[in-house]
């Protein structure tokens, strides 16, 4: 901007009238991520060229991140194959799904990505990922009660992994801890494919009364539009389109201004303010300002309501008075909400905001014109049909084809790898897996998170699922997130089902009844036919599995362009499953902490090692086929675990997944402080390290074994007695015995040795 004296000379305002008079004026649509056809379509919709402010709206709303233009044709399968669920109150399409959990309570939960921002600026990228998902839950009318995070980083010995991990962990912990929300679980995975593309998927869960559900809608002409929360600044301008909707490369380091800056203290005030606003029923519609900021909130609210809205951008509170309208519209400054309020309730709304020191400003009104109109300095700069930006973006049927290297990859199975056969080799393998970064103790990271704030946490990491009590009674909910990029690389259809299976099993292992699903689908560029084939297969697999298991998808997120140059990450569908506990006092933990308990193995073990941690840790090998999903067996196992919990039959339960039986026994022994002795009748290598699905190890009082056996027989779940809890070693009869002190040193020391 050129200045003369003390008064800046500003460019002429690009008004609607000027746009009509200058049809050939060049606008930077390509720089904003739009292609020629998309820009031409905007011109056809408007009957003229867009103003620069209108271009800002369409560019962010039609970005991959906001419009799902490459994924929408596939995501329809979640609706087409949705199982019937009487519990589902709000499904896909809103800020988050809502399910009825009984006793007058509903639960809303969702998982979303903040991947690219977390590579560019790890602390703020991760922190604002937490803040954004919390506001999604808040906008449904719910009180947020817990968060989880699913994290993936590059190889642990790669030079940049320490920078990214340190910033992300501090960001997740710092923001969540300041909000006073317990972090109750998640994942931490290392793989070279995530080296320049970490995955930071954040989940939040909230509780509310079913009658208190809020919607993102602007009904009723004359109702007032109120922007409240933090001021609008230059941080995060275009973040959705700049960082999440294009190929990622080293130049993205220069895009730090596109990363939002979080203020968790303002978000805490905003949360408590909203709770009072909801309690007094002061809003008829509400939307958080996340990706695309004011552009998203105004277009979506108007499109879902009476159809029109008038907004005065001069009234938007700014932290930087030099921001132009395009920047105001594209800013993704955090801790902001937009509410639609009846005129008679505006004064009380503003009074509550003032009480909580939350700035609030009436910036417009609902109309029935079918147009979103915005003014700036007395001039009309936006005049569009809001639905064309919010709901009618481009939809692409991207070409897709099976990756050329997949046949060769699947043919290169792990059968050719030398397997441990002697007791000493088996013992060494147990130790190698115990200290592998993906399997080792994660408390080096999770100790930075507050797991017990609010006092309702019943179970948290490293248990199979996080469990929190809701309401004043014994009722609670369980949540788990899972995903395995190696499995999905070998077979994306099966890989998505395996991610769902594991999260479903983890929830059931605590004694909770699985009820609903959210997902975060992390993939490479949709312009790569191989990536689109992976995506289509994963969506199909997940939809089929949800239909079979009877758990609907309530919402989620698609994150494309997770690649550097032409190299995509492994396809990584991360699945969150919500379950319900009738009585959290009967929940099951993983700890072996009572001498003399019988150990039982539930489920069938097969020689399945494709994509396994054994192949990955010992040989850096990826090939073959992943374990075969068995959804019927998964449902049967879950029924046994849930019924056993209701009857208080189990002292401990732990699902078998990465690392197999060996890792499950190790974790339960170390968690409870007691060893165990087991007998393996078959091939000890297969018994110890197979990653077959639909399996769990349980600790049972000997007098209750017969009842557990009855439940297994009724559900047709294979049952085998393994051994007994006790002692101070992990002992496999006839093979080896490892003192827990030795296991603990390796298991707990791995991550501190790498990053401490």
Residue pairs with C-beta under 8 A, 6 or more apart in sequence:
1 8
1 9
1 10
1 322
2 8
2 9
3 9
8 322
12 18
13 325
13 376
13 377
13 379
13 381
14 51
14 52
14 53
14 381
15 51
15 379
15 380
15 381
16 51
16 380
16 381
16 382
16 383
17 379
17 380
18 51
19 25
19 48
19 49
19 50
19 51
19 54
20 48
22 49
23 48
23 49
24 49
25 49
27 39
27 49
27 50
27 52
27 55
28 55
29 38
29 39
29 55
29 59
32 55
32 56
32 59
32 60
32 238
32 241
33 59
33 63
33 241
33 242
33 245
33 246
34 42
34 55
34 58
34 59
34 62
37 394
38 58
38 62
38 394
41 394
42 50
42 54
42 55
42 58
43 49
43 50
45 384
45 385
45 388
46 54
46 384
50 58
51 381
51 382
52 325
52 326
52 381
53 325
53 326
53 329
53 374
53 376
53 381
53 382
54 381
54 382
54 383
54 384
55 326
56 295
56 325
56 326
56 329
56 330
57 295
57 299
57 329
57 382
57 384
57 389
58 384
58 389
59 238
59 241
59 330
60 66
60 238
60 240
60 241
60 291
60 292
60 293
60 295
60 296
60 329
60 330
61 67
61 292
61 295
61 296
61 299
61 389
61 390
61 393
62 69
62 389
62 393
62 394
63 240
63 241
63 244
63 245
63 292
64 70
64 244
64 245
64 246
64 526
64 560
64 561
65 240
65 241
65 244
65 245
65 291
65 559
66 240
66 241
66 291
66 292
66 296
66 393
67 393
67 394
68 75
68 558
69 393
69 394
69 395
69 396
70 396
70 398
70 526
70 532
70 560
71 521
71 526
71 535
71 539
71 558
71 560
72 395
73 395
73 396
73 397
74 535
74 536
74 539
74 540
75 92
75 539
75 558
77 539
77 540
77 543
78 92
78 539
78 542
78 543
78 546
78 552
78 553
79 91
79 92
80 543
81 543
81 544
81 546
81 547
82 91
82 546
82 547
82 552
82 553
83 546
83 547
83 549
83 550
83 551
83 552
84 550
85 99
85 515
85 516
85 550
85 551
85 552
86 100
87 99
87 100
87 101
87 515
87 516
88 97
88 98
88 99
88 100
88 516
88 552
88 554
89 98
89 99
89 100
89 106
89 210
89 213
90 96
90 97
90 98
90 108
90 140
90 213
90 554
91 97
91 552
91 553
91 554
91 555
92 553
92 554
92 555
92 556
93 555
94 140
94 215
94 216
94 555
95 110
95 136
95 137
95 139
95 140
95 216
95 287
95 288
96 108
96 109
96 110
96 136
96 137
96 139
96 140
96 206
96 518
96 554
96 555
97 108
97 109
97 110
97 516
97 518
97 553
97 554
97 555
98 106
98 107
98 108
98 140
98 142
98 208
98 210
98 213
98 554
99 106
99 107
99 108
99 515
99 516
99 554
99 578
100 106
100 210
101 107
101 470
101 475
101 477
101 515
101 580
102 475
102 580
103 471
103 473
103 475
104 209
104 210
104 471
105 207
105 208
105 209
105 210
105 470
105 471
105 475
106 142
106 207
106 208
106 209
106 210
106 213
107 142
107 205
107 206
107 207
107 208
107 470
107 477
107 578
108 137
108 140
108 142
108 205
108 206
108 207
108 208
109 137
109 203
109 204
109 205
109 206
109 479
109 516
109 518
109 554
109 576
109 578
110 133
110 136
110 137
110 203
110 204
110 518
110 554
110 555
110 556
110 557
111 133
111 148
111 150
111 201
111 202
111 203
111 481
111 518
111 519
111 520
111 556
111 557
111 574
111 576
112 129
112 132
112 133
112 136
112 201
112 202
112 520
112 556
112 557
113 129
113 199
113 200
113 201
113 202
113 244
113 520
113 522
113 557
113 559
114 125
114 126
114 128
114 129
114 132
114 200
114 201
114 202
115 197
115 198
115 199
115 200
115 201
115 244
115 522
115 559
115 562
116 125
116 197
116 243
116 244
116 248
116 252
116 561
116 562
117 124
117 125
117 128
117 129
117 239
117 243
117 244
117 258
117 259
117 260
118 125
118 126
118 129
118 164
118 167
118 168
118 171
118 198
118 200
119 125
119 164
119 196
119 197
119 198
119 248
119 252
120 243
120 252
120 253
120 255
120 256
120 258
120 259
121 167
121 256
121 259
122 163
122 164
122 165
122 166
122 167
122 168
122 171
122 198
123 167
123 168
123 170
123 171
123 174
124 171
124 259
124 260
124 261
124 262
125 167
125 168
125 171
125 200
125 259
126 149
126 167
126 168
126 169
126 170
126 171
126 172
126 175
126 200
126 202
127 171
127 172
127 174
127 175
127 262
127 264
128 171
128 175
128 236
128 259
128 260
128 261
128 262
128 334
129 171
129 172
129 200
129 202
130 147
130 149
130 171
130 172
130 175
130 176
130 179
130 202
130 204
130 262
131 175
131 262
131 264
131 267
131 334
131 335
132 202
132 288
132 290
132 291
132 334
133 147
133 202
133 203
133 204
134 144
134 147
134 179
134 181
134 204
134 267
134 271
135 267
135 270
135 288
135 289
135 290
135 335
135 337
136 204
136 288
136 290
137 144
137 204
137 205
137 206
138 144
138 206
138 270
138 271
138 274
138 288
138 337
139 214
139 216
139 286
139 287
139 288
139 337
140 206
140 208
140 213
140 214
141 208
141 212
141 213
141 214
141 278
141 286
142 206
142 207
142 208
142 212
143 206
143 207
143 208
143 271
143 275
144 179
144 181
144 204
144 205
144 206
144 271
145 181
145 182
145 205
145 206
145 207
145 454
145 456
145 468
145 470
146 181
146 182
146 183
146 184
146 204
146 205
146 457
146 466
146 468
146 479
147 176
147 181
147 182
147 183
147 184
147 202
147 203
147 204
147 205
148 183
148 184
148 185
148 186
148 202
148 203
148 204
148 205
148 466
148 479
148 481
148 576
149 172
149 183
149 186
149 187
149 200
149 201
149 202
149 203
150 186
150 187
150 199
150 201
150 202
150 203
150 481
150 483
150 520
150 574
151 165
151 168
151 169
151 172
151 186
151 187
151 188
151 189
151 198
151 199
151 200
151 201
152 187
152 188
152 189
152 190
152 191
152 194
152 198
152 199
152 485
152 572
153 161
153 164
153 165
153 168
153 188
153 189
153 190
153 194
153 198
154 160
154 161
154 164
154 190
154 191
154 192
154 193
154 194
154 195
154 196
154 198
155 161
155 190
155 191
155 192
155 195
156 190
156 437
156 754
156 755
157 754
158 192
158 195
160 195
160 196
161 190
161 195
162 755
164 198
165 445
165 755
166 755
168 198
168 200
169 445
169 448
170 448
171 262
172 183
172 200
172 202
172 449
173 183
173 448
173 449
173 450
174 264
175 262
175 264
175 267
176 182
176 183
176 264
176 449
176 450
177 449
177 450
177 453
178 264
178 265
178 268
179 264
179 267
179 268
179 271
180 268
180 450
180 453
180 454
181 204
181 453
181 454
182 449
182 450
182 451
182 452
182 453
182 454
182 456
182 457
182 460
182 468
183 446
183 449
183 450
183 451
183 460
184 451
184 457
184 459
184 460
184 461
184 466
184 467
184 468
184 479
185 460
185 461
185 463
185 465
185 466
185 479
185 480
185 481
186 203
186 461
186 481
187 481
187 482
187 483
187 574
188 438
188 442
188 445
189 438
189 485
190 437
190 438
191 485
191 486
191 570
193 485
193 567
193 568
193 569
193 570
194 569
195 564
196 248
196 564
197 248
197 562
197 563
197 564
197 569
199 522
199 559
199 562
199 569
199 572
199 574
201 481
201 520
201 522
201 557
201 574
203 479
203 481
203 518
203 576
205 468
205 477
205 479
205 578
207 470
207 471
212 278
214 278
214 283
214 285
214 286
215 285
215 286
215 304
216 285
216 286
216 287
216 300
216 301
216 304
217 284
217 285
217 301
217 304
217 305
217 340
218 225
218 284
218 285
218 301
218 302
218 304
218 305
218 306
218 309
218 340
218 366
219 284
219 285
219 305
219 306
219 340
219 366
220 284
220 305
220 306
220 340
220 342
220 366
221 306
221 308
221 365
221 366
221 367
221 368
222 343
222 365
222 366
223 284
223 340
223 341
223 342
223 343
223 365
223 366
224 340
224 341
224 342
224 343
224 346
224 362
224 364
224 365
224 366
225 298
225 301
225 309
225 311
225 338
225 339
225 340
225 362
225 363
225 364
225 365
225 366
226 338
226 339
226 340
226 341
226 346
226 349
226 350
226 360
226 361
226 362
226 363
227 289
227 294
227 315
227 316
227 317
227 336
227 337
227 338
227 360
227 361
227 363
228 270
228 273
228 336
228 337
228 338
228 339
228 353
228 358
228 359
228 360
228 361
229 266
229 270
229 289
229 335
229 336
229 337
229 358
229 359
229 360
230 263
230 266
230 319
230 333
230 334
230 335
230 336
230 359
231 317
231 318
231 319
231 333
231 359
232 293
232 294
232 316
232 317
232 318
232 319
232 323
232 328
232 331
232 333
232 336
233 261
233 318
233 319
233 320
233 323
233 331
233 333
234 257
234 319
234 320
234 323
234 327
234 331
235 257
235 259
235 260
235 261
235 331
235 332
235 333
236 258
236 259
236 260
236 261
236 293
236 331
236 332
236 333
236 334
237 257
237 258
237 327
237 330
237 331
237 332
238 258
238 330
238 332
239 258
239 259
239 260
239 291
239 332
240 291
240 292
240 332
242 255
242 258
243 252
243 255
243 258
243 259
244 291
244 559
244 560
244 561
245 560
245 561
246 561
247 525
247 561
247 563
247 565
248 561
248 562
248 563
248 564
249 564
249 565
260 332
260 333
260 334
261 333
261 334
262 334
262 335
263 334
263 335
266 334
266 335
266 358
267 334
267 335
269 356
269 357
269 358
270 335
270 337
270 356
270 358
272 356
273 352
273 353
273 355
273 356
273 358
274 286
274 337
276 352
276 355
276 356
277 283
277 339
277 349
277 352
280 348
280 352
282 339
282 341
282 345
282 348
282 349
282 352
283 339
283 340
283 341
283 349
284 340
284 341
284 342
285 301
285 304
285 305
285 339
285 340
286 337
286 338
286 339
286 340
287 296
287 297
287 300
287 301
287 337
287 338
288 297
288 336
288 337
288 338
289 296
289 297
289 332
289 333
289 336
289 337
289 338
290 296
290 332
291 332
292 330
292 332
293 329
293 330
293 331
293 332
293 333
293 336
294 311
294 313
294 316
294 328
294 329
294 331
294 338
295 329
295 330
295 389
296 390
297 338
298 309
298 311
298 338
298 364
298 372
298 374
298 386
299 372
299 386
299 387
299 389
299 390
300 386
300 390
301 309
301 338
301 340
302 308
302 309
302 366
302 372
302 386
302 390
303 386
303 387
303 389
303 390
303 391
304 390
305 340
305 366
306 366
306 367
306 368
307 367
307 368
307 369
307 370
307 386
307 387
308 366
308 367
308 368
308 369
308 370
308 371
308 372
308 373
308 386
309 364
309 365
309 366
309 367
309 372
309 373
309 386
310 364
310 365
310 367
310 373
310 374
310 375
311 363
311 364
311 372
311 373
311 374
311 375
311 382
312 363
312 364
312 374
312 375
312 376
313 325
313 328
313 329
313 363
313 374
313 375
313 376
313 381
314 375
314 376
314 377
315 361
315 362
315 363
315 364
316 328
316 361
316 363
317 359
317 361
318 328
319 333
323 331
325 374
325 376
325 381
339 349
340 366
341 349
346 362
349 360
350 360
353 359
353 360
354 360
367 373
370 385
371 383
371 384
371 385
371 386
372 382
372 383
372 384
372 385
372 386
372 389
373 380
373 382
373 383
374 380
374 381
374 382
374 383
375 381
396 526
398 526
398 527
398 529
398 532
399 529
399 532
400 529
400 530
400 531
400 532
400 533
400 535
400 536
401 529
401 530
401 533
402 530
402 533
403 530
403 533
403 534
404 530
409 489
409 490
409 622
409 623
410 490
410 491
410 623
410 624
410 625
411 623
412 623
412 624
413 610
413 623
413 624
413 625
414 609
414 610
414 612
414 614
414 615
414 619
414 621
414 623
414 624
415 609
415 624
417 609
417 615
417 618
417 619
417 621
419 685
420 426
420 428
420 429
420 685
421 685
423 734
423 735
423 736
424 736
426 684
426 685
426 688
426 732
426 735
426 736
427 735
427 736
427 738
429 614
429 618
429 662
429 688
429 689
430 662
430 666
430 688
430 730
430 736
430 738
431 738
431 742
431 743
431 746
432 617
432 618
433 439
433 613
433 614
433 617
433 659
433 662
433 663
433 689
434 440
434 663
434 666
434 743
434 746
434 747
434 750
435 746
435 747
435 749
435 750
436 613
436 616
436 617
436 659
436 750
437 750
437 751
437 754
438 613
438 616
438 617
438 658
439 613
439 617
439 658
439 659
439 663
440 746
440 747
440 748
440 750
440 751
441 462
441 670
441 747
441 748
441 750
441 751
442 461
442 462
442 751
443 462
443 748
444 751
444 752
444 755
444 756
445 751
446 461
446 462
451 457
451 460
451 461
452 460
456 468
456 469
456 470
457 466
457 467
457 468
458 467
458 468
458 469
458 476
458 581
458 584
458 587
459 465
459 466
459 467
459 478
459 510
459 587
459 589
460 466
460 467
462 590
462 667
462 671
463 510
463 589
463 590
464 480
464 505
464 506
464 507
464 509
464 510
464 590
464 653
464 654
464 655
465 478
465 479
465 480
465 506
465 507
465 509
465 510
465 512
465 579
466 478
466 479
466 480
467 476
467 477
467 478
467 510
467 512
467 581
467 584
467 587
468 476
468 477
469 475
469 476
469 584
470 476
470 477
474 581
474 582
474 583
474 584
474 585
475 580
475 581
475 582
475 583
475 584
476 512
476 580
476 581
476 583
476 584
476 587
477 512
477 578
477 579
477 580
477 581
478 507
478 510
478 511
478 512
478 578
478 579
478 580
478 581
478 587
479 507
479 576
479 577
479 578
479 579
480 502
480 503
480 506
480 507
480 576
480 577
481 503
481 574
481 575
481 576
481 577
482 499
482 500
482 502
482 503
482 506
482 574
482 575
482 657
483 499
483 572
483 573
483 574
483 575
484 495
484 498
484 499
484 502
484 611
484 626
484 658
485 495
485 569
485 570
485 571
485 572
486 570
486 611
486 616
486 622
486 626
487 494
487 495
487 498
487 499
487 611
487 626
487 627
488 495
488 496
488 498
488 499
488 534
488 538
488 570
488 571
488 572
488 573
489 495
489 570
489 571
489 611
489 622
490 610
490 611
490 622
490 623
490 624
490 625
490 626
491 537
491 625
491 626
492 533
492 534
492 535
492 537
492 538
492 541
492 571
492 573
493 537
493 538
493 540
493 541
494 541
494 625
494 626
494 628
494 629
495 538
495 541
495 571
495 573
495 626
496 537
496 538
496 539
496 541
496 542
496 545
496 573
496 575
497 541
497 542
497 544
497 545
497 629
497 631
498 626
498 627
498 629
498 693
499 542
499 573
499 574
499 575
500 517
500 542
500 545
500 546
500 549
500 575
500 577
501 545
501 629
501 630
501 631
501 634
501 693
501 694
502 575
502 655
502 657
502 693
503 517
503 575
503 576
503 577
504 514
504 549
504 551
504 577
504 634
504 638
505 634
505 637
505 638
505 655
505 657
505 693
505 694
505 696
506 577
506 655
507 514
507 577
507 578
507 579
508 514
508 579
508 637
508 638
508 641
508 642
509 588
509 590
509 641
509 653
509 654
509 655
509 696
510 579
510 581
510 587
510 588
510 589
510 645
510 653
511 581
511 586
511 587
511 588
511 641
511 642
511 644
511 645
511 646
511 650
511 653
512 579
512 580
512 581
512 587
512 642
512 645
513 579
513 580
513 581
513 638
513 642
514 549
514 551
514 577
514 578
514 579
514 638
515 551
515 578
515 579
515 580
516 551
516 552
516 553
516 554
516 577
516 578
517 542
517 546
517 551
517 552
517 553
517 554
517 575
517 576
517 577
517 578
518 553
518 554
518 555
518 556
518 575
518 576
518 578
519 542
519 553
519 556
519 557
519 573
519 574
519 575
519 576
520 556
520 557
520 559
520 573
520 574
520 576
521 535
521 538
521 539
521 556
521 557
521 558
521 559
521 573
521 574
522 559
522 562
522 569
522 571
522 572
522 573
522 574
523 531
523 534
523 535
523 538
523 558
523 559
523 560
523 562
523 568
523 569
523 571
523 572
524 531
524 534
524 560
524 561
524 562
524 563
524 568
524 569
524 571
525 531
525 560
525 561
525 563
525 568
526 532
526 535
526 560
526 561
528 563
528 566
528 568
531 560
531 563
531 568
531 571
534 571
535 571
538 571
538 573
542 553
542 573
542 575
543 553
545 629
545 631
546 552
546 553
548 631
548 632
548 635
549 631
549 634
549 635
550 635
551 577
562 568
562 569
562 572
563 569
581 587
582 646
583 646
586 645
586 646
586 648
587 645
588 641
588 644
588 645
588 650
588 652
588 653
589 652
589 671
590 652
590 653
590 654
590 667
590 668
590 671
590 672
591 652
591 668
591 671
591 672
591 673
592 652
592 668
592 669
592 671
592 672
592 674
592 675
592 676
592 699
592 725
593 651
593 652
593 671
593 672
593 673
593 674
594 651
594 674
594 699
594 701
594 725
595 674
595 725
595 726
596 702
596 724
596 725
596 726
597 651
597 652
597 699
597 700
597 701
597 702
597 724
597 725
598 699
598 700
598 701
598 702
598 705
598 721
598 723
598 724
598 725
599 676
599 678
599 697
599 698
599 699
599 700
599 721
599 722
599 723
599 724
599 725
600 697
600 698
600 699
600 700
600 705
600 708
600 719
600 720
600 721
600 722
601 661
601 695
601 696
601 697
601 719
601 720
601 721
601 722
602 637
602 640
602 641
602 695
602 696
602 697
602 698
602 712
602 717
602 718
602 719
603 633
603 637
603 656
603 692
603 693
603 694
603 695
603 696
603 717
603 718
604 633
604 692
604 694
604 695
604 718
605 661
605 682
605 686
605 687
605 690
605 692
605 695
606 627
606 628
606 686
606 690
606 692
607 683
607 686
607 690
608 626
608 627
608 628
608 690
608 691
608 692
609 615
609 624
609 689
609 690
609 691
610 623
610 624
610 625
610 626
610 627
611 622
611 624
611 626
611 627
611 691
612 658
612 660
612 689
612 690
612 691
613 658
613 659
613 660
613 663
613 689
613 691
614 659
614 660
614 689
615 621
615 622
615 623
616 622
627 690
627 691
627 692
627 693
628 692
628 693
629 693
630 693
630 694
633 693
633 694
633 717
634 693
634 694
636 694
636 715
636 716
636 717
637 694
637 695
637 696
637 715
637 717
639 715
640 708
640 711
640 712
640 715
640 717
641 650
641 653
641 696
641 698
643 711
644 650
644 653
644 698
644 708
644 711
647 707
649 700
649 704
649 707
649 708
649 711
650 698
650 699
650 700
650 708
651 699
651 700
651 701
652 668
652 672
652 698
652 699
653 696
653 697
653 698
653 699
654 664
654 667
654 668
654 696
654 697
654 698
655 664
655 695
655 696
656 664
656 691
656 692
656 695
656 696
656 697
657 664
657 691
657 693
658 691
659 689
659 691
660 688
660 689
660 690
660 691
660 692
661 687
661 688
661 689
661 690
661 695
661 697
662 688
662 689
664 697
665 676
665 678
665 697
665 730
666 730
666 743
666 747
668 676
668 697
668 699
669 675
669 676
669 730
669 740
669 743
670 740
670 743
670 744
670 747
672 725
673 740
674 725
674 726
674 727
674 728
675 725
675 726
675 727
675 728
675 729
675 730
675 731
675 740
676 723
676 724
676 725
676 726
676 727
676 730
676 731
677 723
677 724
677 726
677 727
677 731
677 732
677 733
678 722
678 723
678 731
678 732
678 733
679 722
679 723
679 732
679 733
679 734
680 687
680 688
680 722
680 732
680 733
680 735
681 687
681 720
684 732
684 735
688 732
697 722
698 708
699 725
700 708
705 721
708 719
709 719
711 717
712 718
712 719
713 719
723 733
728 739
728 740
728 741
729 737
729 738
729 739
729 740
730 737
730 738
730 740
730 743
731 737
731 738
